[in-house]
Amino acid sequence: MRYALSIVGLAVCPALAFAQQPARPVPATLSLQDAIAIAREHSPAYLQALNNRSPAAWGVRSAVSGLFLPTLTASGGASYSGVGSQRFLTSNFSQSFATVASNYALSLDYQLSGATLSQPGLAKADANATEADIAGALTTLTTGVTQQYLTVRQAKDNAAVAEKQLQRNDEFLKLAQARYDVGQATLIDVRQAQVARGQAEVNLLRAQTSVQVEKLSLFELMGVTPPTDIDSVQLTDSFTVQAPPWKMNDLLTMAEQQNPALAALRARERAANWNVRATTAGYGPSLSLSATWSGFAQQFKNSNDLESYILGQKAAYGQAYSDCLDNNTIRTNAGLSPLDCSGLVWGSQLEQPIRTANSVFPFKFTTQPFQARLTITLPIFTDFSHTLQVSQARAQHDNLEESVRARALQVQREVSAAYLNLQTAYTTIAIQDTNRSAASEQLQLATERYRVGSGTFFELLDAQVADLQAEYNYVSAVYDYHKSVAVLEAAVGRPLR
């Protein structure tokens, strides 16, 4: 038992070791290309799509080989028959001795029909559709990782804004305390400054936590376990803002040709067309060719049965020899020449072949006659079942044609909407940059007014809130632009930058 468990352990452990091999470690400095490369190696969703490539390729090989090569089947077996009798209708078949037997068969089968001729084209179309699905999964993965990478960078920039705001509130608290110490401000200003600083500290804590949470989402998309110290992984890529150089018509043309989802549907439509051909070909004749080589071996199971059989044969030969001698006596008395009875004398020349024939189990086979068969089949009436199959195949093809047309319209809408959103996002950046500059200037003026005593602390807080919101809005506008580019790339089906 322990030996068996050891063998099982040796067989299973390599497989477990392969399944549990550690994932590629996340580098301390992570660029967008590194993140996409790691995701291509470890993303479960993408690997599931990638796993379909091998069956599709083997489907093509199987269809092509089935067109030219026969199938080869080898079989063998052993049997045991005990002592007893069987009854068939009015006849009884008895077996006085237990026997053991073995057999083998080697068969070649080949079939050719219209469906067989169509299988290579159908398999290749399915393989192309699988490749298109893989390309679509890769585009989806790349877009998702890019979007999340940008989200992490946005969260980090928001944290930088929150940290800057905390530093300003520290300065405002010192300013309010200094004015209070010289009698130029009230204790209310100091308390307001303390509350504003505490709120800024909370905002910074939440912003830093948001960076960590978004990193966790990025690692999940990449298909890897996050490191223990999430902050140790730094995102290094920066993204520049430039005026969109693309034209709508060019983008629509590229999307028509390269959008992965649209390409996958077109490949499925072509595969469905081949399926219609293969199903329709079932109305034609089919040819079937088979050839078989076989053999068997049979002997007595027990040596005692062999000896009994030999004694029976010896007795039968002895009786036949005695009858031959009696017959010769009669023939001699009648003046006829005697018969030759030497062939009925029992000896080793008769006994040894019986013993040799009983030493054939299991591999000393007696070859059976070669068999070959050629069959041509032509369907006449199939109770409309084949007509139903053809109709279903055509309906599937027509539905896929409509799906292709619907997806093409959807791609046009997605590309157009993404292009318009990109234009809006680019224009918004300039507006938010102007607002940010104005809010910063307003905050400086409010700070100086409060410093010299001509403004209130509430005016300073209002200016601070406006400046903070303007900073957040600018960061949001910048990353809305970059995410709009990523969405446009996903709709087109290729990188644009």
C-alpha positions, 0 to 999 in steps of 0.5 A: 500500500505504501509503495502504491501511494509512493508511486502515485505521489511521484506521478502527481507531485510534478503536476502539482509543482507545475500548477503551483509554480510561482507567478512572475514577480512584480518589479519595483518599477512598473511601466505600462508595457511591463504591466501588460506583459505580465498580464499576458502571462498570468491573466486568467481571462486571457489565458482561458481564451488562449487555451482554445488555440491548441484544440482549434489547431488540432481540429484543422490537422484532424480535418485534413488528415481525415480527408487523406488518411484512414483510421487505424484501430487495433484491438485484442482480448481474452476469453474463458468458456466453462463446461456446460451446454447452450440451447438454440431453438431445438438444438443443444450445444455442449462443451465438455472441457473449459477453454481459454482463448485470445484474439486480435484484430487490426482494422483500417477504415476510410470514409469520403463524402461531401461533408468530409471534403468540407471539414478542412475549410470548416476547421480552418474557419473555426481556427481563424475565429479562435485567433480573432477571439484571442486577439479580442481578448488581448485587446480587452486585456490591454485596454483594461490594464491601461485604464487601471494603470491610468486610474492608479496614476490619477489616484496618486496625483490626487494624493499629491494634491491632498498632500499639498493641501495639507501643507497649505493648511499647516501654513494657514494654521500657523498664520491664524495662530500668529495673528491670534497671538498679536491680537489681530484674530480671534480664537475662532480663526484658530479653531477653524484653521485646526478643523481645516487642517484635520479635514485635509489630513483625513483627505490625504489618508483617504487619497493614499488608501485609494492609491493602494486599493487601485493598485490592488485592482491593477494586480488583480487584472494582471493576474498576480498576487500583490506584494506584501508592501504595495507601496514598494511598487512604483508606476513609472510611465507618464503620459503627455497631452497633445492635440488629437491628430486623428481624423474621424474617417480614418479611424472609422476605416481602421476600425472597420478593418481591425476591430477585434470583436467585429473580426471575430464575428466575421470569422464566425460567419465564415465558419457558419458558411462552411457549416452550411456547405458541409451540411448541404453536402450530406445530400450526396453519396458517401464512400466507405472502405474497410479492411481487417486482419485478425487472428485467434488462439484457443486451448484447454484451460486444464492439463487434465482436460487435455489428457482426457481429450488425448485418451479419448482420441487414442481410444477412438483411433484404437477402435478404428484400428480394430474395426479396420483389422476386422474389415480386412479379415472379411475382405481377405475371406472374400478374396479382396485385397486388405486395406492399409490400417497403419494410418490408424495406429496411435503414436507420437505423430498424432499425439504431439500435434495435439499437445502443440496446438494446446500451447498457443494461449495467449499469443500464438495466433492462428491467422484468419482470412483477410477481409475488405469491404467497399460501401457506397451510400446514397440517402434517399429519404431521411424523414426531413431530418437532414433538411432540418439540419440544413435549414438550421445551419443556414439560419445560424449563418444568416443570424451571424450575418446580421450580427456582423452588420449590427456589430459594424454599426456598433463599432461606428458608434463607439469610434465616433463617440470615443472620438467626440469624447476625446475632443471634449476631454482635450478642450476641457484640459485647457479650460480646467488649467485656466480655472486652476490658475485663476483659483490659485491666484484667488487663493494667493490674494485671499491669503495676502488679504488675511495676512494684512488683516483686510480679509476674513478667514472664511474668505481664505477657506472659501478660496482654499476650497475653490483651489482644491476643487480646481486642482482635482478637476484639472487632474480629472480632466487630464486622465479623462483625456488619456482614458478617452484615448485608451477607449478610442484605441480599443474601439479601433482595435490598434494602438494609436500612440 
